Amino acid sequence: MRRSPTLPKLQNLILEQLVQVQYATSAQLQQLCGAQQPDISRAVRALIEAGLIDGILLTRPMILHLTPISGQLLGVRLPARRRNATWSVMAQACHLNELQELMHKKYVGFRFLSRVELLKQGFNPAFGEHGAVDEAGTSWFVLLDDYLMTSDRISRAWTRRHTPNKKHWLDPTGRTWRDVAQRFLVVSTDEQHAMRHREWILKTSLPAEVMHIKLLWKT
């Protein structure tokens, strides 16, 4: 990835962070870039005016993402967008940013693996399924529920054998999360629903923990 010599340092940094996370709020970019809120606001405004990032303007907080022009400027290949991303995809990405920040404070080096990294390990994750690692070498399976999924999906997600992507994993036998993950975390943005998940986990004796995080948008 290259930096643009014509852009200020903070604007370059914002673009680089959006390459990694795809979608983020202004507050999340402030955390990711280690900058002050007024500086982020000015930089974001300048990037939007230059056509390098775009935002979902009807939401508060606004969801920001790169435009094809910024991909050309940075010399990176952005994920193909044949159509506009759904609200659920964008919201999941932003909630994942929030979760990574919280987990990183407790588990040094905690980071989520990209989809390609998971495909190369024989996984083919469904919506809400995320793999992660930390500095201690612990492998995590995180099931992020920001759409009020039914609790029985916790069991299915843990035991489902994935159909591998042949481009990345030659063995036709895919893996299950329970084959690899040492920690299983279910995260819900609804406190009452998190309680229902805890009841299901207790009933089914699954090796999962449940965590509640704040919903970024009011419904």
WOMO-V35169 format. One record per backbone hydrogen bond with DSSP energy under -0.5 kcal/mol. CO is the residue of the C=O (numbers start at 1). NH is the residue of the N-H. E is the energy in kcal/mol with one decimal. If there is no record, write none. Layout:
co=CO nh=NH e=E
co=CO nh=NH e=E
//
This chain:
co=3 nh=5 e=-0.6
co=4 nh=7 e=-1.2
co=8 nh=12 e=-2.1
co=9 nh=13 e=-2.3
co=10 nh=14 e=-2.3
co=11 nh=15 e=-2.0
co=12 nh=16 e=-2.3
co=13 nh=17 e=-2.3
co=14 nh=18 e=-2.2
co=15 nh=19 e=-1.5
co=16 nh=20 e=-1.2
co=17 nh=21 e=-2.3
co=18 nh=22 e=-2.0
co=21 nh=23 e=-2.3
co=24 nh=64 e=-3.3
co=25 nh=29 e=-2.1
co=26 nh=30 e=-1.9
co=27 nh=31 e=-1.7
co=28 nh=32 e=-2.9
co=29 nh=33 e=-2.4
co=30 nh=34 e=-1.0
co=30 nh=35 e=-1.8
co=36 nh=40 e=-2.3
co=37 nh=41 e=-2.6
co=38 nh=42 e=-2.1
co=39 nh=43 e=-2.3
co=40 nh=44 e=-3.0
co=41 nh=45 e=-2.2
co=42 nh=46 e=-2.1
co=43 nh=47 e=-2.2
co=44 nh=48 e=-2.4
co=45 nh=49 e=-2.3
co=46 nh=50 e=-1.6
co=47 nh=52 e=-2.4
co=47 nh=53 e=-1.1
co=48 nh=51 e=-1.2
co=52 nh=67 e=-1.8
co=54 nh=65 e=-2.4
co=55 nh=57 e=-1.3
co=56 nh=59 e=-1.3
co=56 nh=63 e=-0.6
co=62 nh=64 e=-0.5
co=63 nh=56 e=-2.4
co=64 nh=24 e=-1.6
co=65 nh=54 e=-2.9
co=67 nh=70 e=-0.7
co=67 nh=71 e=-1.3
co=68 nh=72 e=-1.7
co=69 nh=73 e=-2.1
co=70 nh=74 e=-2.3
co=71 nh=75 e=-1.1
co=71 nh=76 e=-2.1
co=74 nh=2 e=-2.8
co=76 nh=78 e=-0.7
co=80 nh=82 e=-0.5
co=86 nh=90 e=-1.9
co=87 nh=91 e=-2.9
co=88 nh=92 e=-2.3
co=89 nh=93 e=-1.9
co=90 nh=94 e=-1.9
co=91 nh=95 e=-2.6
co=92 nh=96 e=-2.2
co=93 nh=97 e=-1.7
co=94 nh=98 e=-1.9
co=95 nh=99 e=-2.4
co=96 nh=100 e=-2.6
co=97 nh=101 e=-1.9
co=98 nh=102 e=-1.9
co=99 nh=103 e=-2.9
co=100 nh=104 e=-2.5
co=101 nh=105 e=-1.0
co=102 nh=106 e=-0.7
co=103 nh=106 e=-0.8
co=103 nh=107 e=-3.3
co=106 nh=108 e=-0.5
co=107 nh=110 e=-2.0
co=108 nh=135 e=-3.0
co=111 nh=133 e=-2.1
co=114 nh=118 e=-1.8
co=115 nh=119 e=-2.6
co=116 nh=120 e=-2.1
co=118 nh=121 e=-1.2
co=118 nh=123 e=-2.3
co=119 nh=122 e=-1.5
co=122 nh=175 e=-1.3
co=126 nh=129 e=-2.2
co=128 nh=144 e=-2.7
co=130 nh=142 e=-3.3
co=131 nh=113 e=-2.8
co=132 nh=140 e=-3.1
co=133 nh=111 e=-2.4
co=134 nh=137 e=-1.9
co=138 nh=134 e=-1.1
co=139 nh=182 e=-2.2
co=139 nh=183 e=-1.7
co=140 nh=132 e=-1.9
co=140 nh=142 e=-0.5
co=141 nh=185 e=-2.8
co=142 nh=130 e=-2.3
co=142 nh=144 e=-0.7
co=143 nh=145 e=-0.7
co=143 nh=187 e=-2.6
co=144 nh=146 e=-0.8
co=145 nh=189 e=-1.7
co=150 nh=153 e=-1.7
co=151 nh=154 e=-1.7
co=151 nh=155 e=-0.6
co=152 nh=156 e=-1.6
co=153 nh=157 e=-3.0
co=154 nh=158 e=-1.5
co=155 nh=159 e=-1.7
co=156 nh=160 e=-2.2
co=157 nh=177 e=-0.5
co=158 nh=178 e=-1.5
co=160 nh=162 e=-0.6
co=162 nh=164 e=-0.8
co=164 nh=166 e=-0.7
co=165 nh=168 e=-1.8
co=165 nh=169 e=-2.3
co=172 nh=174 e=-0.9
co=175 nh=162 e=-2.5
co=176 nh=179 e=-1.2
co=176 nh=180 e=-0.6
co=177 nh=180 e=-1.2
co=177 nh=181 e=-2.8
co=183 nh=141 e=-2.6
co=184 nh=209 e=-2.4
co=185 nh=143 e=-2.8
co=185 nh=187 e=-0.5
co=186 nh=211 e=-2.7
co=187 nh=145 e=-3.8
co=188 nh=213 e=-2.1
co=190 nh=194 e=-2.2
co=191 nh=195 e=-1.4
co=192 nh=196 e=-1.5
co=193 nh=197 e=-2.2
co=194 nh=198 e=-2.0
co=195 nh=199 e=-1.9
co=196 nh=200 e=-2.1
co=197 nh=201 e=-2.6
co=198 nh=202 e=-2.2
co=199 nh=203 e=-2.1
co=200 nh=204 e=-2.4
co=201 nh=205 e=-1.1
co=201 nh=206 e=-1.3
co=206 nh=208 e=-1.7
co=207 nh=184 e=-0.5
co=209 nh=186 e=-3.2
co=211 nh=188 e=-2.6
//
